[in-house]
Each structure stands twice: as structure tokens, then as C-alpha cells.
Amino acid sequence: MHVDLGSSLDATPGVSRESLERLDDQIAAAHERIEAGRDAHEHGYEALNLPSTVDLDAIRAAVAPFEDAEAVLTVGIGGSALGAATFADALAGPDDPEAYFLDNVDPAHVSRLLDSLPLDRTVVNVVSRSGTTAETLANFLVVREAMTDAGVDWTERTFVTTGESGNLRSLATTHDLPSLSVPDGVPGRFSALSTVGLAVAAIQGHDLEAIRTGAADAADGLSGSLFETPAYAYGATTYALAGRGALTNAMMPYAERLETFAEWFAQLWAESLGKDGLGQTPARALGATDQHSQLQLYRAGPRDKLVTLVRPRNYSDRPIPETDLDGLSYLGGSSLGDLLDAEFEATEASLVESGVPAIRVEIDAVDEYSLGSLLYEMEAACVLYGELAAVSTFTQPAVEWGKKAARGLLGGGDFEEAEAVDERTSLVVE
Ligand SMILES: O=P(O)(O)OC[C@H]1O[C@](O)(CO)[C@@H](O)[C@@H]1O
């Protein structure tokens, strides 16, 4: 990715070039720590080794039985769905098997989706590192029942991606299902470039090697200076801006196919960096659409935000026909891409004019290589930010309380968290 920090230098909050130069000494030390963690295959840092450890042939072999699939349904949640969804939404073409993701337990949505799918021509990919995630297992049981009710042998249309033990591993063993292993030491939000994120891309026929190569080239680009490493430039600048009050980072891609990337980034950034009262809230936005909604807040609201503007430099365009519509003749003969680019640059300038920090991130195109590179570099940026902030980047203890409370409410065990639910104060207004 190409990173331009210029629109963050004189902003409020802002970070000066001199500050970044002072910070660069810390980058060198953090990079050494990161490289040592990679060399030692430490938990979390191992994710940055995926370009050299991911077994693409194993992925291709696991999905080979499903070459006839018209649709692929992923049953997973969080990092077990978002990486694959990012690739699918960015790369899928009109002739590729349609990718669907059940990453919530909204009964109306689940029923509507299952009623619409050709279950006898759909492959189901059940993904869970732990094999215990309630939403994923509940959805799998519902999907399996729907397949059975439709007269489909679910064992012929299902493969599993999970850890070396747990419910899903037992299921795969018992029913001899094709399976993929979730790599050790790679937290879910960092698993897009592993079996977890690449199996759907394989079924859709995307170039896995190009994705891996983009990530590998990004890995080779990591250095001890933010001025030589786009990933570290992004991680260091977002960290410095957070320290100066930019506690929200609006991730605003100017490409519909990158909307899910913003959702993937939100989990990566929030679950990795939201620790010890620290962190930077990722706001999911989309350009140009959110110029007509959230931009008002970004420009005229509290001075507590930065905006990350992402766009591809190359894309397929579409002309705007000539028009005699009053006042709109300037659009005629232009193109939608010209308009989108103009709006990107105008939005960036409007943020600068109002003193809101912005970081421009550009990728060459929305293709396999650039996606592999972008996701790797955002992961590396996140790891660097976590080193600078001295937080535990690769754990997520705060999500466990709610899981126990929900499980207790459903009779899945005696959890004091469930008791706390009844102690809630309410003030009902109807
Ligand atoms: O892959 P699993 O174990 O089902 O976890 C799914 C998601 O839930 C979390 O563990 C949080 O509860 C995420 O970190 C993870 O991506």
C-alpha cells in the first residue's frame, strides 16, 4: 500500500514530521521485538509468518471435492468469517460461486438465507478455531438440519476449518469430513491470510498465490523505520494521533468492494488495541456515500477523530452520458471514476481545511496481490501500534464476560455473569 501522511501533519490533533522522526527510534526497537517474535513463532507474531507458512496446496485439496459448488456458505464469526468475506466481496466475479456468510444468529436472516440457497449445490464451510463458539455451532446445527430436511447428505457438502481438538475436529473425524487446520499462534482477527481466510477464495477460483505473494512482498518490506515501511508509517501515525486525542479512526474506503475490508479492519483494530483503557475506535465508513452522512460529524464534531481514506489507483470505469439537465452538464462526458476520485480528493481537502487529520492509503487495484499486501500491512501496522502502546495485542479477554453470561442464561453452566444480568437497572419509557 502507498501511505501519504501529509494530511495529518498540521491537523488538530496532528503529528509533526519532527515528532515522527523522534518516534522512529521507538519503531526500530519495536521492529526488533516483532522480528524476534516472528523468529520464535510466538503467539500472535506467528501471523506475520503466514506468507511463508500457509499451505496453499492443502487448501486446494480440501476444497477440490466441491468444484461443482454454485454457492459457498461460511458458518463462522469474527475473524473466522471476516477475512474470507473481505476477499469474497473484493474479488468475486459474476461467474464465481456466490459466497454467503452466517456470522450472526438472527433467526429471520438465517431462515431467509437458507430458504434461498440451492442446498444441494452449496458447500458449507464451518470455521471455528476453538470449536466452541455458540453462534457458530448453533448456526451449524440449523444449517445441517436444513440440508437434511432438503434431502441433502450434509457430510457430502461440508468441510471444516478448526483447531486440532474440540467439537468441530471431532465432527470432522467422526464423519470423515474434509478439514483444514487453523494455524497455531494466529488469533482469528489475524487469520485472513491462512486456511481460515483463503478457503472460500479457493472455491471461488481466485489466485491464492497472488494473494500470498502480495503478503510476502509486504513482509519483506518491514524495516526498522516508519519512513521506509508503509505499514509502520500507518501504525506509528495512528498511534501518535491517538496519543494526541484522535480516539476514533474512521476507515473510509472509496470502493464498494472494500466495504467489508473496513469491517475486517474494525475487528483487527478494536480487538487488538482496546486494552487497559487504551485504544482507537474504528468507525466503518464508505466513500462517497458517507460524505452524505458521517462527514458532517468528522468535520464539525469533536476533535477526537482521524479519517483513513483508502482507494485503488486503477479500476474499471464507466462513462457518464452527456446531459442537458440544468446545472449538471459538467457531469456529462465525465465518468463515475472521475467523480469518485474528485470526491475522494475533495473530502481529503475538506478535512485538511477543517483541521481534521487524514491518512491517504492507496493500493494499485482491488485485486489478489494488492489485497494480500493491504491485509498484511494493516496487520503489521496493528502489531506495531500494539508494541508502541505496550498492550497485549493478541488476546481478547474482555469478550469472555458476555459469552459466559449468555451461556449461563441458556442453562449452559453456572456463571455469576448470568446472575448479574438480573441485577441490571432499568428505566422503561414506553
Ligand atoms: O474461531 P472461533 O474460536 O470460533 O472465534 C471466533 C471469534 O471469536 C473471538 O474469539 C472473540 O470472541 C474472536 O477473537 C474470534 O475471531
The ligand as an SDF file (V2000), in Angstrom:
LIG
                    3D

 16 16  0  0  0  0  0  0  0  0999 V2000
  -12.7990  -19.0370   15.6300 O   0  0  0  0  0  0  0  0  0  0  0  0
  -13.5750  -19.0450   16.9300 P   0  0  0  0  0  0  0  0  0  0  0  0
  -12.8800  -19.7490   18.0320 O   0  0  0  0  0  0  0  0  0  0  0  0
  -14.9930  -19.5300   16.7310 O   0  0  0  0  0  0  0  0  0  0  0  0
  -13.6660  -17.4830   17.4070 O   0  0  0  0  0  0  0  0  0  0  0  0
  -14.3880  -16.5660   16.6130 C   0  0  0  0  0  0  0  0  0  0  0  0
  -14.0980  -15.1770   17.0860 C   0  0  0  0  0  0  0  0  0  0  0  0
  -14.4660  -15.0170   18.4760 O   0  0  0  0  0  0  0  0  0  0  0  0
  -13.4010  -14.3590   19.1680 C   0  0  0  0  0  0  0  0  0  0  0  0
  -12.6240  -15.3400   19.8250 O   0  0  0  0  0  0  0  0  0  0  0  0
  -13.9500  -13.3740   20.1830 C   0  0  0  0  0  0  0  0  0  0  0  0
  -14.9320  -13.9930   20.9490 O   0  0  0  0  0  0  0  0  0  0  0  0
  -12.5950  -13.6860   18.0910 C   0  0  0  0  0  0  0  0  0  0  0  0
  -11.3100  -13.3250   18.5250 O   0  0  0  0  0  0  0  0  0  0  0  0
  -12.6290  -14.7370   17.0180 C   0  0  0  0  0  0  0  0  0  0  0  0
  -12.2650  -14.2170   15.7420 O   0  0  0  0  0  0  0  0  0  0  0  0
  1  2  2  0
  2  3  1  0
  2  4  1  0
  2  5  1  0
  5  6  1  0
  6  7  1  0
  7  8  1  0
  7 15  1  0
  8  9  1  0
  9 10  1  0
  9 11  1  0
  9 13  1  0
 11 12  1  0
 13 14  1  0
 13 15  1  0
 15 16  1  0
M  END
$$$$
